Amino acid sequence: MSGIYTILIFLTAFALSLVIAPILIRFAKAKRLYDLPDGAHSNDTLLVEEFSNNNKIKQTPRRVHTTPIPRLGGIAIVSAFFISLAIWKLPSNMAAIYICSFLMFIIGLIDDLKTLSAKLRLFIQISASIFVVLLSNLEINSIAITSVNSIHLPYIIGFLLSVFIIIGAINSINMIDGLDGLAGGVVLIGISLLSYIHFLSTHNINLLIIFSIPIIGAILGFLKYNTHPSSIFMGDSGSNWLGFMIGIFIILIINNSIVIEKSNQWLLINNGSSNIIPILSIILCLSIPIFDTAHVIITRLLEGKNPMKPDKRHFHHSLMKIGFSHPQSVVAVYFLMIFFGILGILPIAYSQYPLNWTPLVGIILLTICIVFSLKLNEGFITNLAGYKIFLTSQKTAGPKISFILKYWEHLNRYTIYCILLAAPLLSGVAPKIVGLSAAAMCIVMICTLFLKKSYSFFESFLIAISSTILLTANNSNIIWIEILGNKYNLQEAYNILFIWLIISTLGFFVVTFKRKYLVIAPTDFLLAILPLILLLLPADIQNEYKLNIIALRSLVLFAALRTLSKRHEMFFYKIHFICIIALAWVALITLAGLRIVY
């Protein structure tokens, strides 16, 4: 039942956020509720002058957008979270947490409409943090240094540390909200990584169902409109709420808390066992916002400046200064978040190996990365691009590509076609749940077939789900082929096909790195980590459907799809059509008993 709730709550939150966000965009434009760009960087002087005296417009010296943008997106995220929980009626004893988080949302919303002083915001943050820690017993009892060693904390120290973590998380997410899709993506990656290590250590998915899964769904739906060029910002209402929830989640993980079902109630309790999640692993799951905030605040204090005053000293601003574009800077942060998060997860995921040193290495590398980025000269990346270190350059980008690259591209494309279309013909009879999923997804894909035939977030999302269903069907049975009396396992050939695809895709990525066709959007990066959600399902389901293998294959397939999609306008449309045929075939074999008899 938990697995079903996981999927339902995720999809509900995702759909609600996807629907509510455009409504808010229209409302904000009608009421002129905008975030005003820095005047010196605005492309629309008349619009800026018109709005500059409007107290519904917020302007800060760290913004990089060039036109006024609605900033009510936090309403979509928070509404999607609470409505999804209400729809599926999951009662719990977390009311104090939800109420205090809603208070932070309201304060952020007021700050979006009419700027509040930094002192007042800090006072409310401290008050809400103290209130939630007291009512929900969220004081930290001990901190794990390694997976076997922990330090017990006195009550007052644990209490103050919990309050500090919540306040720190609120301000970290608020400060990193400086580029399109950055704060939302960082929280999405961070909470996904934290959810993963919590599940690895407790094997309890209930906390994720009523806490992190609806947040992930709500953010993913919102990012459809928040990715560069953004149509709406989450504003302080969104960043305050997400920061508060992240802070609470960190405390719950440190305390090894779980949610149990008792008398039709979902009760949050302390697991009672000693901590097995090292604190450095938790920190690395939110590496960039934690270290970026710490570095900026320390630097401001050393210079005698107000630590809460916004500026452009953040890590993402440094990336843009040295030559990364707006979306490239966001993707770079996403990549680093995942990279350092993996270093933090390794000792937990592979506890049988002596890997306690990897989080420490991650902390050192992260510190060097942030400090070093500030030392690079302006335009460093742009100047570096002048060196012909790749096979192709921007000057040669265009329809005239070399003979080798042309046929290399064709080979990758037909490999993908083979995986999606030919393989289901040999997959045998899949489990009934896979057949039902294939039938439902086939109907959805047919209904969306006549939408705009170009790459989009929604289309990518549909293809990602469809390909995952097909890969699951392909992995359901062991298929043998007999040639001259010898039997050969087709699954081994299937594995070789994926090994070839990942090597070929990586090679193709490198030699076309500078081409204008290869544009990696931040949402692509987030969609690529969606298969990791499969690893959060109960262990019995993972083992039954071999979801660890499916997750890896999905990542490889999505990377290959995305590498080719920008080069051909009709490529995603063809993949869409192939998915319909393959899904229909799997559904007919599984549900209708279709057989080919020789």
C-alpha positions, 0 to 999 in steps of 0.5 A, spaced: 500 500 500 505 504 501 508 504 494 501 506 491 501 512 496 508 514 494 506 514 486 499 517 487 501 523 492 507 524 487 503 525 481 497 529 485 502 534 487 506 534 480 499 535 477 496 540 482 503 544 481 503 544 474 495 547 474 496 552 479 502 555 477 499 558 470 493 561 474 498 564 478 502 567 473 496 570 470 493 573 476 500 576 478 500 579 471 493 582 472 495 585 479 502 587 477 505 583 482 512 582 480 519 582 482 523 587 479 530 586 476 536 591 477 534 597 473 541 597 470 540 591 467 533 591 465 531 591 457 525 594 458 526 601 461 519 604 460 516 598 464 521 598 470 520 606 470 512 604 470 513 599 476 519 602 480 514 606 484 509 600 485 510 597 492 508 591 490 514 590 486 520 587 489 527 589 487 534 586 490 541 588 488 542 580 486 537 579 481 540 577 474 533 577 470 532 583 465 524 584 465 519 584 471 517 577 473 511 574 477 513 572 484 507 568 487 510 561 485 511 559 492 503 558 492 503 553 487 508 549 491 505 549 498 498 548 495 500 542 491 503 539 498 497 540 502 492 539 497 495 532 495 496 530 503 488 532 504 486 528 498 489 522 500 487 523 507 493 521 511 492 523 518 499 524 522 501 527 528 505 532 524 500 538 525 505 543 529 510 542 523 505 543 518 502 549 521 509 552 523 511 551 515 505 555 513 506 561 518 513 561 514 509 561 507 505 567 510 511 571 512 514 570 506 508 571 502 507 578 505 515 579 504 513 578 497 508 583 496 511 588 501 518 588 504 519 586 511 525 588 515 531 583 516 530 583 523 523 582 523 524 576 518 529 573 523 525 574 529 519 570 526 524 565 523 527 564 530 520 564 534 517 559 529 523 554 529 523 554 537 515 553 537 516 547 532 522 544 536 518 545 543 511 542 540 514 536 536 520 534 540 525 535 535 531 537 539 537 533 536 539 527 541 546 525 538 550 526 532 553 521 528 560 522 526 561 515 522 556 510 521 558 507 528 560 513 532 556 518 535 556 524 540 550 524 545 548 532 546 545 535 552 538 537 551 539 545 551 545 544 546 540 539 542 535 544 542 539 550 540 542 546 534 535 544 532 533 551 532 540 553 528 539 548 523 532 550 521 534 558 521 540 556 517 536 552 512 531 557 511 536 563 509 540 558 505 535 556 500 533 564 500 540 566 499 541 561 493 534 563 490 538 567 485 537 564 478 531 561 474 530 554 477 536 554 481 533 554 488 527 549 486 532 544 483 537 545 489 531 543 494 529 537 489 536 534 489 537 535 496 531 532 499 531 526 494 538 525 496 536 526 504 530 521 502 534 516 499 539 516 505 533 516 510 530 510 506 537 506 506 538 507 514 531 505 516 527 502 510 521 506 512 518 509 506 512 512 510 515 519 512 517 520 505 510 519 503 507 524 508 513 529 507 518 529 501 515 525 496 509 531 495 515 536 496 518 533 490 512 532 486 510 540 487 517 542 485 517 538 479 511 541 476 513 548 478 520 548 475 516 547 468 515 554 469 521 556 473 526 554 468 530 559 464 527 563 461 522 563 467 515 565 467 514 565 475 519 565 481 517 562 487 519 568 491 520 568 499 514 565 500 516 559 496 524 559 499 522 560 506 517 554 506 522 550 502 527 552 507 523 550 513 521 544 511 528 542 509 531 544 516 525 539 519 527 534 514 535 534 516 533 534 524 528 528 522 534 524 519 539 526 524 534 523 529 533 517 525 525 518 526 520 514 522 513 514 521 509 508 523 501 506 522 497 505 528 490 506 529 489 509 522 494 514 524 501 515 521 505 517 527 512 520 527 516 517 532 524 517 534 526 510 531 530 509 538 536 506 535 543 509 535 544 514 529 547 511 523 547 516 518 554 521 519 553 528 519 557 529 513 553 525 509 547 529 511 551 536 509 553 533 503 546 532 500 545 540 501 552 541 499 552 548 495 547 552 499 550 550 506 557 552 504 555 558 499 551 561 505 556 560 510 562 562 505 558 569 503 556 570 511 563 569 513 566 574 508 561 579 509 562 579 517 569 579 516 568 586 511 564 589 517 558 588 512 551 586 514 551 578 513 543 579 511 544 584 505 543 581 498 549 581 493 552 578 488 557 574 491 554 567 491 557 561 487 552 561 482 554 569 480 561 567 480 559 561 475 556 567 471 562 571 472 567 566 469 563 565 463 557 560 464 551 562 461 544 562 465 542 555 464 549 552 464 550 555 471 544 552 474 546 545 471 553 546 473 550 547 480 545 541 479 551 537 477 555 539 483 550 537 488 549 530 485 556 529 485 557 531 492 551 528 494 553 521 492 560 522 496 556 523 502 551 517 500 557 512 499 558 510 506 551 508 507 549 505 501 556 501 501 556 500 509 560 493 508 566 497 505 571 502 508 568 508 505 567 513 511 573 517 508 569 519 502 564 525 505 571 528 508 574 528 501 567 531 499 567 537 504 575 538 502 573 538 494 567 542 495 571 548 499 576 548 494 571 549 489 567 554 492 573 558 494 577 557 487 571 559 483 571 566 486 579 567 484 578 565 477 578 571 472 572 574 469 570 570 462 575 565 464 570 559 461 569 564 455 577 564 454 578 557 455 573 556 449 577 559 444 582 553 445 580 547 440 580 542 445 574 538 442 573 535 435 568 541 433 567 548 435 562 553 435 564 556 428 563 549 425 556 548 428 551 547 423 548 542 418 554 540 415 557 535 420 563 530 418 561 524 415 563 520 421 559 524 426 553 523 422 553 516 422 555 515 429 549 519 430 545 514 426 548 508 430 546 511 436 539 513 434 537 506 431 540 503 438 535 507 441 529 505 436 531 498 437 531 498 445 524 501 445 521 498 439 524 491 438 526 489 445 518 488 447 517 483 441 522 479 445 520 480 452 515 475 453 509 476 458 510 481 463 507 482 470 499 484 469 501 491 473 506 492 468 501 491 462 496 495 466 501 501 466 503 500 459 496 500 457 494 507 461 501 510 459 499 508 451 492 512 452 496 518 455 501 518 449 496 517 444 492 523 447 498 528 447 500 525 440 498 531 436 500 536 441 506 541 439 511 536 436 517 539 439 521 538 445 518 540 451 518 539 459 512 535 459 513 531 453 520 529 456 516 527 462 512 522 458 517 519 454 521 518 461 515 514 464 514 510 458 521 508 457 521 506 464 515 501 463 518 498 457 525 497 460 521 494 466 517 489 461 523 488 457 527 485 464 521 481 466 523 474 463 529 471 461 529 470 453 533 465 450 535 464 443 537 457 440 542 457 434 545 451 431 543 447 438 547 452 442 542 457 447 544 464 448 541 469 453 538 475 450 538 479 456 546 478 456 546 481 449 541 487 451 546 489 457 551 489 451 547 494 448 546 499 454 554 498 455 555 500 448 549 506 448 553 509 454 560 509 451 557 511 445 553 517 448 559 519 452 563 519 446 558 523 442 557 528 448 564 530 448 566 531 441 559 535 440 560 539 446 561 546 443 555 545 438 549 549 439 545 543 438 547 540 444 543 545 450 542 541 456 536 545 460 536 544 468 529 540 467 533 535 463 538 534 469 532 533 474 528 529 469 535 524 469 535 523 476 527 521 476 529 514 476 532 514 483 525 515 485 524 507 483 530 506 489 525 509 494 520 503 493 519 498 498 525 492 497 520 487 495 518 491 489 525 493 487 527 485 488 521 483 484 522 488 478 529 489 478 528 496 479 536 497 481 537 495 474 531 499 471 533 505 474 540 505 471 538 503 464 533 509 464 538 514 466 543 511 460 537 511 455 535 518 457 542 521 456 542 518 449 535 521 448 537 528 450 544 528 446 540 527 440 534 531 441 536 538 439 539 536 433 533 533 429 526 537 431 522 531 429 526 526 433 522 526 440 516 526 435 518 519 432 520 517 439 513 518 442 510 514 436 515 508 437 513 508 445 506 508 443 507 502 439 511 498 444 506 500 450 500 497 446 504 491 444 506 490 451 499 491 453 496 486 448 501 481 450 500 481 457 492 483 458 489 481 451 493 474 451 496 476 444 501 471 442 505 469 435 505 462 434 510 459 429 
